[in-house]
Amino acid sequence: MNRDMLSRRLARKGYEVILAEDGAAGLDMMENEQPDLVLMDMGLPVMDGWTATAKAKANPNLATIPVIALTAHALEEDRIRAMEAGADDFDTKPVNLAGLLIKMEALLAS
């Protein structure tokens, strides 16, 4: 499932979705929009998701925004790397929407 399809499915579930083209733009959007939750693709151009997540979590204005890392890499090292960058949870692509929604709701409720 690509990001456009995922965003449409999330919108149909009632979520407001804002898309960033790269990690640097994503950080700017986080600062300006203050979202309730971020789905961070680790393979973003310009600034990858690992770096963008670490920078967001180091910024006091963004540190409390939950981040779910999304990556096509399903290795345990990738999950550990995402958590070390500051991600609050981790999911692999292609995304299983039902599983992702459970993770999203858990983070939004906490």
PASEBA-1860 file (N, C-alpha, C; in nm, 3 decimals):
! residues 110
1> MNRDMLSR> 0.086/-0.117/0.000/0.000/0.000/0.000/0.090/0.123/0.000 ~ 0.075/0.210/-0.099/0.158/0.330/-0.104/0.101/0.439/-0.013 ~ 0.174/0.548/0.001/0.134/0.652/0.096/0.003/0.718/0.058 ~ -0.025/0.734/-0.072/-0.151/0.796/-0.113/-0.269/0.706/-0.077 ~ -0.254/0.577/-0.100/-0.360/0.484/-0.065/-0.380/0.480/0.086 ~ -0.270/0.477/0.161/-0.279/0.476/0.306/-0.347/0.603/0.356 ~ -0.310/0.717/0.300/-0.371/0.843/0.345/-0.521/0.846/0.316 ~ -0.562/0.793/0.201/-0.706/0.787/0.169/-0.779/0.696/0.266
9> RLARKGYE> -0.720/0.582/0.297/-0.785/0.489/0.391/-0.795/0.549/0.531 ~ -0.691/0.617/0.573/-0.696/0.682/0.704/-0.800/0.794/0.706 ~ -0.807/0.870/0.597/-0.908/0.977/0.589/-1.049/0.918/0.597 ~ -1.071/0.806/0.532/-1.203/0.741/0.538/-1.235/0.693/0.680 ~ -1.132/0.669/0.759/-1.152/0.628/0.899/-1.169/0.749/0.991 ~ -1.164/0.870/0.934/-1.187/0.990/1.012/-1.063/1.066/1.055 ~ -0.947/1.022/1.012/-0.823/1.091/1.047/-0.795/1.203/0.948 ~ -0.745/1.315/0.999/-0.698/1.422/0.912/-0.554/1.389/0.876
17> VILAEDGA> -0.524/1.381/0.748/-0.392/1.337/0.702/-0.323/1.453/0.631 ~ -0.199/1.478/0.669/-0.115/1.578/0.605/0.011/1.505/0.559 ~ 0.046/1.521/0.432/0.161/1.450/0.376/0.280/1.543/0.357 ~ 0.399/1.494/0.388/0.523/1.567/0.361/0.601/1.490/0.255 ~ 0.672/1.561/0.172/0.747/1.499/0.063/0.882/1.442/0.108 ~ 0.936/1.495/0.217/1.066/1.449/0.265/1.077/1.476/0.415 ~ 1.183/1.427/0.476/1.200/1.441/0.620/1.212/1.585/0.667 ~ 1.282/1.669/0.591/1.297/1.809/0.630/1.162/1.880/0.626
25> AGLDMMEN> 1.085/1.856/0.521/0.950/1.915/0.512/0.862/1.861/0.623 ~ 0.879/1.733/0.655/0.802/1.673/0.764/0.828/1.740/0.897 ~ 0.955/1.769/0.926/0.988/1.840/1.050/0.924/1.977/1.054 ~ 0.930/2.050/0.943/0.866/2.182/0.936/0.716/2.170/0.959 ~ 0.654/2.070/0.898/0.510/2.051/0.914/0.476/2.012/1.058 ~ 0.559/1.932/1.120/0.535/1.897/1.261/0.536/2.023/1.347 ~ 0.632/2.109/1.323/0.643/2.233/1.401/0.522/2.322/1.379 ~ 0.479/2.336/1.254/0.368/2.426/1.221/0.231/2.370/1.253
33> EQPDLVLM> 0.213/2.240/1.233/0.080/2.179/1.248/0.057/2.116/1.385 ~ 0.164/2.080/1.456/0.153/2.012/1.585/0.054/1.896/1.580 ~ 0.082/1.795/1.498/-0.012/1.683/1.482/-0.022/1.599/1.609 ~ -0.129/1.522/1.618/-0.148/1.433/1.732/-0.060/1.309/1.722 ~ -0.018/1.275/1.599/0.060/1.154/1.575/0.127/1.166/1.438 ~ 0.244/1.105/1.424/0.316/1.107/1.296/0.347/0.964/1.254 ~ 0.317/0.933/1.128/0.363/0.810/1.065/0.485/0.849/0.984 ~ 0.603/0.805/1.027/0.728/0.848/0.966/0.787/0.738/0.880
41> DMGLPVMD> 0.792/0.763/0.749/0.858/0.670/0.657/1.008/0.685/0.677 ~ 1.075/0.576/0.704/1.219/0.582/0.729/1.300/0.604/0.602 ~ 1.239/0.579/0.485/1.311/0.591/0.359/1.285/0.721/0.285 ~ 1.264/0.830/0.357/1.235/0.958/0.293/1.360/1.019/0.227 ~ 1.339/1.097/0.119/1.452/1.167/0.058/1.490/1.293/0.138 ~ 1.595/1.359/0.098/1.650/1.482/0.156/1.700/1.458/0.298 ~ 1.610/1.425/0.389/1.646/1.386/0.526/1.567/1.259/0.554 ~ 1.636/1.149/0.585/1.563/1.024/0.605/1.481/1.027/0.734
49> GWTATAKA> 1.394/0.930/0.748/1.305/0.924/0.863/1.376/0.901/0.994 ~ 1.490/0.830/0.989/1.568/0.807/1.112/1.614/0.942/1.168 ~ 1.671/1.025/1.080/1.722/1.155/1.121/1.609/1.248/1.161 ~ 1.502/1.250/1.082/1.388/1.338/1.112/1.326/1.302/1.247 ~ 1.314/1.173/1.275/1.258/1.131/1.404/1.348/1.174/1.519 ~ 1.478/1.153/1.505/1.572/1.192/1.610/1.568/1.342/1.634 ~ 1.561/1.421/1.527/1.554/1.567/1.541/1.423/1.609/1.606 ~ 1.313/1.545/1.569/1.183/1.579/1.629/1.185/1.549/1.779
57> KANPNLAT> 1.238/1.434/1.816/1.239/1.395/1.957/1.337/1.478/2.039 ~ 1.436/1.540/1.974/1.530/1.628/2.043/1.476/1.770/2.058 ~ 1.368/1.801/1.989/1.307/1.934/1.993/1.198/1.934/2.099 ~ 1.210/2.016/2.204/1.109/2.016/2.310/0.967/2.045/2.261 ~ 0.954/2.118/2.152/0.821/2.149/2.097/0.759/2.030/2.025 ~ 0.839/1.930/1.990/0.790/1.816/1.913/0.805/1.683/1.986 ~ 0.882/1.681/2.093/0.921/1.556/2.158/0.805/1.471/2.206 ~ 0.692/1.533/2.239/0.579/1.455/2.292/0.486/1.403/2.184
65> IPVIALTA> 0.510/1.440/2.059/0.427/1.391/1.949/0.467/1.246/1.921 ~ 0.372/1.151/1.933/0.407/1.011/1.906/0.444/0.989/1.759 ~ 0.545/0.907/1.738/0.592/0.874/1.603/0.589/0.722/1.586 ~ 0.525/0.679/1.479/0.531/0.538/1.439/0.621/0.531/1.316 ~ 0.730/0.458/1.328/0.824/0.442/1.217/0.769/0.338/1.120 ~ 0.771/0.371/0.991/0.728/0.279/0.886/0.847/0.250/0.796 ~ 0.876/0.122/0.776/0.989/0.086/0.692/0.963/-0.046/0.620 ~ 1.023/-0.060/0.504/1.013/-0.185/0.429/1.109/-0.289/0.486
73> HALEEDRI> 1.198/-0.247/0.574/1.296/-0.338/0.634/1.238/-0.399/0.761 ~ 1.224/-0.529/0.762/1.158/-0.598/0.874/1.255/-0.662/0.972 ~ 1.381/-0.628/0.963/1.480/-0.689/1.051/1.471/-0.629/1.192 ~ 1.508/-0.708/1.290/1.507/-0.662/1.429/1.597/-0.539/1.447 ~ 1.708/-0.535/1.374/1.798/-0.419/1.383/1.729/-0.291/1.340 ~ 1.637/-0.301/1.242/1.565/-0.182/1.196/1.468/-0.133/1.303 ~ 1.401/-0.227/1.372/1.311/-0.189/1.481/1.391/-0.122/1.592 ~ 1.504/-0.179/1.626/1.589/-0.122/1.731/1.637/0.017/1.690
81> RAMEAGAD> 1.680/0.030/1.565/1.728/0.160/1.516/1.617/0.265/1.522 ~ 1.494/0.226/1.487/1.381/0.320/1.493/1.355/0.363/1.637 ~ 1.359/0.269/1.729/1.336/0.303/1.870/1.450/0.389/1.924 ~ 1.571/0.361/1.883/1.685/0.444/1.927/1.674/0.586/1.872 ~ 1.613/0.602/1.755/1.592/0.735/1.698/1.482/0.810/1.772 ~ 1.403/0.736/1.852/1.298/0.801/1.930/1.157/0.762/1.891 ~ 1.142/0.673/1.794/1.007/0.631/1.754/0.937/0.566/1.872 ~ 0.807/0.587/1.880/0.726/0.529/1.987/0.676/0.390/1.952
89> DFDTKPVN> 0.672/0.360/1.823/0.632/0.228/1.776/0.690/0.209/1.637 ~ 0.669/0.091/1.582/0.735/0.051/1.457/0.639/-0.037/1.379 ~ 0.633/-0.020/1.249/0.554/-0.109/1.164/0.627/-0.126/1.032 ~ 0.604/-0.239/0.968/0.670/-0.267/0.841/0.575/-0.243/0.725 ~ 0.636/-0.214/0.610/0.559/-0.200/0.487/0.575/-0.328/0.407 ~ 0.474/-0.372/0.336/0.345/-0.305/0.323/0.268/-0.307/0.455 ~ 0.198/-0.199/0.480/0.127/-0.179/0.606/0.001/-0.264/0.611 ~ -0.019/-0.328/0.726/-0.146/-0.394/0.755/-0.230/-0.289/0.827
97> LAGLLIKM> -0.334/-0.237/0.760/-0.410/-0.125/0.813/-0.470/-0.154/0.950 ~ -0.527/-0.271/0.969/-0.589/-0.303/1.097/-0.487/-0.298/1.210 ~ -0.370/-0.355/1.187/-0.265/-0.353/1.288/-0.213/-0.213/1.315 ~ -0.197/-0.135/1.208/-0.151/0.003/1.224/-0.252/0.085/1.303 ~ -0.380/0.067/1.275/-0.483/0.142/1.347/-0.480/0.111/1.497 ~ -0.455/-0.014/1.532/-0.445/-0.051/1.674/-0.329/0.025/1.739 ~ -0.215/0.029/1.672/-0.099/0.101/1.725/-0.127/0.251/1.736 ~ -0.190/0.306/1.633/-0.223/0.449/1.635/-0.316/0.482/1.751
105> EALLAS> -0.422/0.405/1.766/-0.519/0.432/1.873/-0.456/0.419/2.011 ~ -0.367/0.322/2.028/-0.300/0.305/2.157/-0.215/0.428/2.190 ~ -0.142/0.480/2.092/-0.060/0.599/2.116/-0.145/0.723/2.135 ~ -0.253/0.735/2.062/-0.340/0.852/2.077/-0.411/0.852/2.211 ~ -0.436/0.734/2.266/-0.506/0.723/2.395/-0.413/0.749/2.514 ~ -0.283/0.737/2.491/-0.189/0.751/2.605/-0.148/0.895/2.627
END
